[in-house]
Amino acid sequence: MSTGAQSPSSAPALANRRWPVWLLYGGVIVFVAFLLLYRLPYYSTAGFDEGAFFNVARTFAREGVYAEASQAGYRYTGPVASTGPTVILPVALVYRLFGVGIPQGRAVVVAYGALALIALYGLAALVTDWRGALLAVILAVVGIDLLMPALLRGEHTGEGPGLFFLLAGLWFWLRPGERRWYTLLGVGVLMGLSSITKYQNAVFVLPALLLAWIVDLVWYRRRGWRYFVVPGIVAGVIFFAWMYYILFLLGGADRVVASDAQGVQAATLTGYLVIDFETNLANFRTLATGQAISVAFLPALLYGLILALRRDDEGQRWGILWLFLMGSASMFILSLGWSRNATVVSFLSVIFAVRLVYDLTGGLHFDWAAIRSEILGSGRFSLSTIIAVVTFSLAFSVVVIPTFQAVLRVMLNGDDSYYRLGDFIRENAPADAVIETFDKEVSLLSDNPYHFPTDHVETLLNQGITVTSDDYHFEDYVDPLYVIVGPYGKNVYHHDSLTGYEEIDQIGPYRIYRRSG
């Protein structure tokens, strides 16, 4: 009977077999760290979303008010509703400790991004092994165009954190034999935090939890009501309690609650519930043709359905993942099609695609001697050799080439124009000079009073409607000394609305106008 003890002579051999694995892990960690951190302040260029969300964090850090601040007063919707306290509060803490700026805020988002990749690794390992999990991380890093850098470096601030909470919840929930009530409570908390971190996640997370219970009642009949109802209730309570707080209690004395609630409803309907055949078909084509992810969505979807048909624990595990994949895909298809809305469906597709490759290759094992013998020998190839050749051909197109592209993208793109704009403002604008801009990242560059266009302007732009001077003219609200027009503002400030202002400088994509006279 074996005791599991190793002879002295076997220990070096075991170590020799392990060091390539540790070297591979180390290489992946260093590569991911490079993509997440290299030139973090400059790439990608600071953007509108960051400015809006980090403005809320700055306002809370400095004034103790959970709102977006401008010359128009406090705004309790918009970024307050679309990205939750799971992001805003840590960024506010960092601002209190290290000062306000884009890099400091991005550091928090990067930390969440690293946690999201760890959760992806754990979930993929649950349904394959360490090889499949490592492949999933590599595919996610280089196979999803959205990921680097917009998703995990901060440009789209809430997607990475929301993804982390969701993947972590699925990871803990789907572990074999997991039925303990406190684990189910924890799963519900993670699902709820995902829903309030990016409230569009709630559009599919809560229905997916309900559908998973219904499918268990009808098809699997294995896990019992508590397994689904406890996480569902906890997640629902967290989400609806937070939404009630920000809609009806937060700053209620300083705003018209009914109007703000209607604004949130309008933003949801225009951005995340778009019933338009051409738009919906284009979004489906984005998924089906691999534009959102190098690993095509359809093979992952179809193979996932096959895996989910088994009426055992493993089949139900795949069935739950498949429902979340379908829910996130449906949300994306019925949205305006912004690439960041494909975040969850892209990551879940990676897991299904990795399992497909895993099964085709016998657990990512290859008989190198047999493959070499067939290639150099008779030229008559076995099915396993053909699969190996096809697998490595696909790996070249979805891993090797995108890896070089990701490295070059981080090394060669991005610039310092945003920070040079900050230098210009601090050197030329009086401290009390009002600055009008729609590019909200600019508001983090100085302590000047800033004024933003009305919520109605953002709603019009989301609907693809051209904003005219009749829709918004800033001089009806404020008399600024400067108007700064950047990538977003160029859709709002037109020549006829800048009468009385002269362009005095241009720094990168930002045009600076000063009041004449």
N, C-alpha and C positions, 0 to 999 in steps of 0.2 A: 504493500500500500504506500502510495506517494505522500510525503509530508509537505511537498512544495518547497523543500530546501534546495538550494543551488550549490553545486560543487564549486570549489574555487576556480577550476578551469573554465566553467561555464559562464561565470560572471563577466569576464572581459568580452566574451563573444556576445552576450546579451547587450552590454554597453555599446559594442560596435554596431549592433543592429539599431540601437536607439538614437545614436548621435545624428544620423541624417534626418530623422524625424524632428528632433529638437532644432536642428539647423533650419529646417523648413519652417517650423513655427516662428523661429526668430526672424527669418527673412520676411515672412508675411507681416509680423508685428512692426518691424522697422519700416516696411513699405507703406503700411496703412498710416503709421505715425507721420511719415513724410507727406503723404497726400493730405492728411488732416491739418498739419501744422505749418508746413513750409510756406512762407510768405503769407501767413494768415491775415495780416492787416490789409494786404493789397489785392489778394485774389481769393474770392472774386470781389469785384468792385462793390463798394457799399451801395445798398439799394433801399427802395421805398419800404419794403416790409420790415427790414431791420430798423429803419428809422422810426417807424410807427410803434413797434413793440418795445424797442429800447427806450423810446420816449416815455412810455408808461412806467418802465422800470426806474428811469431817472426821476420821474415825478414822485414815485412812491419813496425812493431813497432819500430825496431831498425835502419833500413836503409832507410825506406820509399820506398822500392821496393816491388811491388806486385808479388812475385815469390818465388819458392822453391830454397833455397841457398845450395850449397855444394862446394867442392873444384873444381868441374867441371864448376862452374859458376852458373848463374841463369837459372832455368828451368821454362818456362812459360806455360807448358802444365801439364798433370798429375793432381795433386791435385788442381792446379789453375783452371782447366776446370771442374773438377768433383764436386767440392763444391764451392759455390759462395760467394760473398762478404757479404751476409747476415749472414754468420757464421764467415768468416775470419776477418772482420773488428771489430765486437764486441770482439772477442778473442784478437785481436791486442790491442784494447783499454785496456782490462783487463791486458794484459802483460805490457803495459806502466805504469799502476797504481800499479800493485801488483807483478810484476816480472814474469818470464817465468817458466812454469811447466805444467805437465799434470793436476793436480787438478784445477789450475786456468782456463785452457781451458775447462775442463769438467763442471765447474760451469756454463759457458755460455750454453753449450748443455743441461744441466739439466733444466735451466730456459726455454729453448725452449720446452723441454719435458713436463714440467708442463703446458705450454701454449697449447701444442698439446692435452693434456688430457682435458683441459678446452674447447677447440674447439670441441673435440669429444663429450663432454657432451652437448654443445649447439646444435650440429647437431642432436644428438640422441633425445634430448628433443623436437626438432622441429617435429620429426616424431612419437614420442610417448608422454611421459610426464616425470616428474622428476624421477619417478621410473625406467622407461626404460633407462633414461640417466645415472642414477647412476649405473645400472646394466651394461651398456655398458662400463663405466670406469673400473668397477671391472673386467669384462671379459678381457678388454684390458691389465690391469695390470698383471693379473695372468694367463690368458688364451693364451697369445702369448709368446711362449718361447723366441722369439727374443727380446721382449721388455726389459726384465730385465736380464742383464744390458746393453746389446750391443747397443740397439736402443737409449735409453734415458739417459744413463749415459756417452756416449761419445765415446765408442769404434768405432762405425761407425758414424762418426761425422756429416754428413749432413742429414741422414735419418729423425731424429726427427724434426729438423727445417723445412725441406722440407714438412714433413707431416703436421706440424702446419699451414703453409701458405695455403696448399691445403684444409684442413678441415675448416679453417677460411673462405676461399673463398667460399666454398660450403655452409657453414652456412649462410653467409650474402646473398648469391645469391638466395637461395631457400626459404627464408622467404616469407610467404604468401603476395601476393599483391605488392611485391617489384619490382618497375619499374623505379625508379628515376635514371637519367643519371649519377649523381655523385656516386651513389651506384654501378652502373654497371662498372664505371671506377675503383672504388676501388676493385671490384671483379677481374677485369682484372689485376690490379697491384698485388693482392695476388696470382693469378694463375701464373703470370709471375715470381714473386719472388720464388714460389715453383719450377718453371722450371729451374731457374738459381741456386737455392740452391743445387739441385741434378739434373744434366742435364738429367738423364734418366727419370725423371718425365715428361719432355717435350715430350718424346716418346709417352706417352699416353694422357697427359693433353690437348695438342693442338688438336690432332685428336678427342678427346672426345667432346671438345667444338664445333667442326665443325659437328660431327655426331648428337649432340643434336639439332643443328639448322635444319639439314636435317630431322630428325625425327619429329620435330615440324611442318615443312612444309608438310610432308607426312601424319602424323598420328594425332598429337594433335591439331595443328592449333589454338593455344591459346595465345602465348606470343609475337609474332612478331619478326621481324629480329633484332631490336635493342637490345633485351634481350640477344641475343647470339653473334651478330657481335661485339658489343662494347667490351665485355670482351675478345673475341677472338683476336681482333686486338691489344688491349693493351697488352695482354699476349704475343702475337707473337712478337710485337715490342720490348718489354723488353728482351725476350729471344734472339732473333736474333741480337739485338744491342749489348748485352753483349758478345755473342759468336764472333761477328765480332771484338769487341774491343780486346778480349784476344787472338784471332787468328792472327789478322793482324795489330793491333796498339800497344798493350802492349809490350814494349821492342823490338819493331820492328827493331831497329838499331843494336841490339845485338844478333840476331838469324836469322836462315833461316826459314822464315815464311812458305814457301811451305812444307818443311820437317815436321815442327811442326803440320801443318794442316793435313798432311797425317798420322801423329802419332795419333792424336785425332780420325781421321776416323778409323784407324786400331783398336784402343782401343774400340771404339763403336761397330764395327762389331764383334770383338772377344768376347766382354763381354755381349752385350745387343742385338745382333741379331745373334742367333745361330740356323741355320737350320739343325738340326740333329734329326732324329726320336727318337732315344733312349734317348737322353738328354731331348728333349721336352716332351716325354712320362713320363720320371721320374719326371720332374717338375710338370706336370699335376697331377701325382699320389701324389706328395707332398701336393698339395692343396686339392685334392679330398679326401684323407684319413685323413686329419686333422693334418698332421705333421707340417704345418706352423702355425696352430692355433687350439686350442682344439675344438672350434666350427667349424664343418666341413664346407668347402667351398661350396660344392654342394647344401645342403639345402638352404643356403643363396642365392645362384645364382638362383635356381629354384623359390623360393618364391618371390624373387625380381622381376623376370619376370612376375609373376602373378600379383603382385601389380602394375607393370608398364603398364599393358594392359588397365587400366581404362583411358578413354579419358577426364579426368578432371584435375584440378590443382594438386590435390594430386597424381594422377596417373602419371602426367608428372614429378613431383618432384622425385618420385621413379624411373621413366625412366631415368632421368639425372644421379641419383646416380648409377643406374645399368650400364649405359654406362661407367662411370668411374671405376666401379668394373670390368667390362669386359676388359676395356683397360689396367688396372693395372695387371689383371690376364694374359692377352695375353703377356704383356711385360715380366712378370716373366717366363712364359712358354717358350718364345723364347730367354731366356738368359742362362747364364751358370748355373743358379740355386742357386746362392749365397743366403743365407737365408735373408740377408738384403734387397734384391730386392723384397721380399714379403711383405714389410712394409705396403704399401698402401692397397693392396688387403686384408691383414689381418684385418686392422682397418675398412675398409668398410664392410667386411664380418660380423664383430661384430654388426654393425648397423642393417643389414638385419636379422641376427640371433635373436637379441633382439626383433625386431618387430614381428618375428615369434612366439617367446615365449609370447610376449605381447598379441598377438591376440588369441593364444590358451588358455590363462588364463584369458581372459576378462579384460585386463589392469593390469595384475599382482595382481589381487584380488582373494582371496581364502575364501570360506565359511568354516571356521575352524570348526564351530559347526556341520555342515552337514557332513564334512569329518570324524570327530571323531565319530559321530553317526553311519555312515556306517561301519567304521572299527570295532567298538566295538559292532555293532548290528547284522544285518542279514547277513553281509558278501557279500551282492549283491551291487556292486559298480556302481555308476552312471559314465557317461563319464567325468564329471568335476572332480570327485575324482580320476579316473584313470589318467587324465591329470596332476593333482596335484602331484600324486605319481611319475609319470614319470619325471615331471619337477624337483622335488627335488632330484630324483636319478641322473639326469644329472647334477644338480647343485653341487652335491657332487663330481662328477668326474671332472668337468671343472672349479669349483670355490674353493671348500674346500680343496681338495688335492693339487692342484697347489698353493694355498695360502701358505700352509706349506712348499712346495718345494721352493717357491720364498724366503721365510724368511730364510730357511736353506742355500740356495744357497748364499745369501748375507752374512750371518753370518760366514759360514764355508770355503768359497772359497776365492781365491786371496791371494797374499803374498806381501812381501816387497822386493823381489829380484831385481826388477827394480831400487829401490832407493838405495839398497846396491851396485848395479853396479855403480850408480852415485858416491857414496862415493869412490869406488875403483878408478874410473877414475880421480877424483879430487885429490886424495891422491898420485897417482902413475904416471899419465901421465903428462909430461911437457905441459905447456899451448900451445905451438906451435906444439905439436906432432900430426901428421895427423892420423886419425882413419878411417879405411875402415869398412863399415857395410852396410847391406841391411835392417836391422831392424831400420827404420827411427826414431822410438821413442827414440833411444839412443842419437840422435843428440840434444835432448832437455836437456840432463843431464849436459852438460858443454859447454864452449865456444871454445873448440878445433875445428880445421878445420876438417870437416868430408867429406868423399867421398862416393857417392852411385853408384851402378851399373847403366849402361845405361838404357834408356827407353826400348830398345829392350829386355832386360832381363825380365822386368815386363810383356811385351807382350807375350813372350814365356811361362812364368809361367801361365798366364791367359788362354792360350790355352792348358795347360796341357802338355807342351813339356818339357822334362828334359833338364836343362841347363848344358852344359859341359864347360870345360876349353877352347874349341875352340870357343864357343859362347861368353865367357867373361872371361878375366883374368885381375884382378885389376892392376897387375904390368905393364900392357900395358898403364895404364893411370896415375898411382900415385905410390909413394913409401912410404907406410904408416909404422908407427912404430907399430901400433896395428891393428889387425883385430878382430872384435867382431861378433860372429856368434850366432844369436838367432833363434827364431821359423821360421822366413822367410829366414834368411840367410843360414840355413842348406840346402836349396834347390839350393843354388848358389855356396857356397864355399865348395869344396870337397877336399879330402886328397891331390890329385895331384896339386891342385891350392894353397896349403898352404906350399909347399916346401920352406924351409928357414925360417919358423915360428914355434915356439914351444908353446904349450898350457901351460899357466902359472896359470890359475885359471878357475873355473866354478862357476857362481853365478846363481842359479835357472836354467832357460833355456838358459842362455847366456854363451858361451864359449869364453874365452879371449886368443888371440894369440899375441905373441910379436916377432918381428923380431929377429932372432938369431944373435949372435955376436955383 
